[in-house]
């Protein structure tokens, strides 16, 4: 049941982020709740579960954005592997560290996406876009990570039976 609820939550957060995201804009930037969910899940779970969830989330992002199919899937899969490796040592029980991890990993993800866009299209001003877009989105993601954190903690409880 945990796996089913996890992937249903991911799909619902992607739908919520794409449909209601344009109404929740601050400085023209909307938060990404699915990215927050994947990062928090990878910080609180093992590497195989985290990598598979990151790959699925990235492939969903690729199908929605139409930029380059597979890029977001690979980036999120490797990012989830790295974050799950460090999760047992630093992040698991400290909620403040989890929110800081969401800030740092979403900033890393947005920076890689901007670098990829700048290399492919070679017309994006990197530093302006970084300070205008990536820092604001990472801050918004860390704010909305707090309610998502409680949902992920509930999904990780022992009394929810796995399939």
C-alpha positions as CSV (number, residue, x, y, z in Angstrom):
1,X,0.0,0.0,0.0
2,X,2.9,2.3,0.6
3,X,4.1,2.2,-2.9
4,X,0.7,2.8,-4.4
5,X,0.1,5.8,-2.1
6,X,3.5,7.1,-2.8
7,X,3.0,7.1,-6.6
8,X,-0.6,8.4,-6.4
9,X,0.7,11.2,-4.2
10,X,3.4,12.0,-6.8
11,X,0.8,12.1,-9.6
12,X,-1.5,14.3,-7.6
13,X,1.3,16.7,-6.7
14,X,2.3,17.0,-10.3
15,X,-1.3,17.7,-11.3
16,X,-1.6,20.2,-8.4
17,X,1.7,21.9,-9.4
18,X,0.8,22.3,-13.1
19,X,-2.8,23.3,-12.7
20,X,-2.8,25.5,-9.6
21,X,0.9,26.6,-9.8
22,X,0.1,29.6,-12.0
23,X,-2.2,31.0,-9.4
24,X,0.4,30.6,-6.6
25,X,3.1,32.8,-8.1
26,X,5.5,35.0,-6.2
27,X,7.7,37.2,-8.3
28,X,6.5,35.2,-11.3
29,X,7.8,31.9,-10.0
30,X,5.6,29.1,-8.7
31,X,6.7,26.3,-6.3
32,X,7.1,22.7,-7.4
33,X,5.4,20.4,-4.9
34,X,6.3,17.2,-6.7
35,X,10.0,18.1,-6.6
36,X,9.7,18.8,-2.8
37,X,7.9,15.4,-2.3
38,X,10.6,13.5,-4.2
39,X,13.5,15.2,-2.3
40,X,11.9,14.7,1.1
41,X,11.1,11.1,0.2
42,X,14.7,10.4,-0.9
43,X,16.1,12.0,2.2
44,X,13.9,9.7,4.4
45,X,14.1,6.4,2.5
46,X,16.5,4.0,0.9
47,X,18.3,4.4,-2.4
48,X,16.3,2.0,-4.5
49,X,12.9,3.4,-3.6
50,X,14.3,7.0,-4.0
51,X,15.9,6.4,-7.3
52,X,12.8,4.8,-8.8
53,X,10.5,7.6,-7.5
54,X,13.0,10.2,-8.9
55,X,13.1,8.5,-12.3
56,X,9.3,8.3,-12.5
57,X,8.9,12.0,-11.4
58,X,11.6,13.1,-13.9
59,X,9.9,11.2,-16.7
60,X,6.6,12.9,-15.8
61,X,8.3,16.3,-15.8
62,X,9.8,15.4,-19.2
63,X,6.4,14.5,-20.6
64,X,4.9,17.7,-19.4
65,X,7.7,20.1,-20.4
66,X,8.6,18.8,-23.9
67,X,12.2,19.9,-23.7
68,X,14.4,16.8,-23.8
69,X,12.8,13.5,-22.9
70,X,14.9,11.7,-20.3
71,X,17.0,14.6,-19.0
72,X,14.9,15.3,-15.9
73,X,14.5,11.6,-15.3
74,X,18.2,11.0,-15.1
75,X,18.9,14.2,-13.1
76,X,16.3,13.4,-10.5
77,X,17.3,9.7,-10.3
78,X,20.9,10.6,-9.6
79,X,20.0,13.4,-7.3
80,X,17.7,11.0,-5.3
81,X,20.5,8.5,-5.1
82,X,23.0,11.1,-3.8
83,X,20.5,12.4,-1.3
84,X,19.5,9.0,0.0
85,X,23.1,8.2,0.6
86,X,23.5,11.2,2.8
87,X,20.1,10.8,4.5
88,X,21.0,8.3,7.2
89,X,23.9,10.5,8.4
90,X,22.5,14.0,8.4
91,X,18.8,14.5,7.6
92,X,16.5,11.8,8.9
93,X,15.3,13.0,12.3
94,X,15.9,16.8,12.0
95,X,13.0,18.6,10.3
96,X,15.0,21.8,9.9
97,X,17.8,19.9,8.1
98,X,15.1,18.3,5.8
99,X,13.8,21.7,4.8
100,X,17.4,22.9,4.2
101,X,18.0,19.8,2.1
102,X,14.9,20.7,0.0
103,X,16.3,24.2,-0.5
104,X,19.8,22.9,-1.5
105,X,18.7,20.0,-3.7
106,X,16.0,22.1,-5.5
107,X,18.6,24.8,-6.1
108,X,21.0,22.2,-7.5
109,X,18.2,20.8,-9.8
110,X,17.2,24.2,-11.1
111,X,20.9,25.2,-11.7
112,X,21.4,22.0,-13.7
113,X,18.3,22.7,-15.7
114,X,19.4,26.2,-16.4
115,X,22.8,25.1,-17.5
116,X,21.3,22.5,-19.8
117,X,19.0,25.2,-21.3
118,X,21.9,27.6,-21.7
119,X,24.0,25.0,-23.4
120,X,21.3,23.8,-25.8
121,X,19.7,27.2,-26.7
122,X,22.7,29.4,-25.9
123,X,20.6,32.5,-25.3
124,X,19.8,32.4,-21.6
125,X,21.6,34.8,-19.3
126,X,22.6,32.4,-16.6
127,X,23.3,34.7,-13.6
128,X,20.2,36.8,-14.1
129,X,18.1,33.6,-14.4
130,X,19.8,32.1,-11.4
131,X,19.1,35.0,-9.1
132,X,15.7,35.7,-10.5
133,X,14.3,32.2,-10.8
134,X,16.3,29.5,-9.1
135,X,16.8,31.1,-5.7
136,X,13.1,32.2,-5.5
137,X,11.9,28.7,-6.5
138,X,14.2,27.0,-4.0
139,X,12.9,29.3,-1.3
140,X,9.3,28.6,-2.2
141,X,10.0,24.9,-2.3
142,X,11.4,25.0,1.2
143,X,8.3,26.8,2.5
144,X,5.9,24.3,1.0
145,X,8.1,21.4,2.0
146,X,6.8,21.7,5.6
147,X,3.3,20.2,5.0
148,X,4.7,17.7,2.5
149,X,7.2,16.6,5.2
150,X,4.3,15.5,7.5
151,X,2.7,13.5,4.6
152,X,6.0,11.7,3.8
153,X,6.6,11.0,7.5
154,X,3.1,9.4,7.6
155,X,3.9,7.3,4.5
156,X,7.0,6.1,6.2
157,X,5.3,4.8,9.3
158,X,5.5,1.1,10.1
159,X,1.8,0.4,10.4
160,X,1.2,1.1,6.7
161,X,1.5,-2.3,5.0
162,X,3.7,-2.6,2.0
163,X,2.9,-4.5,-1.2
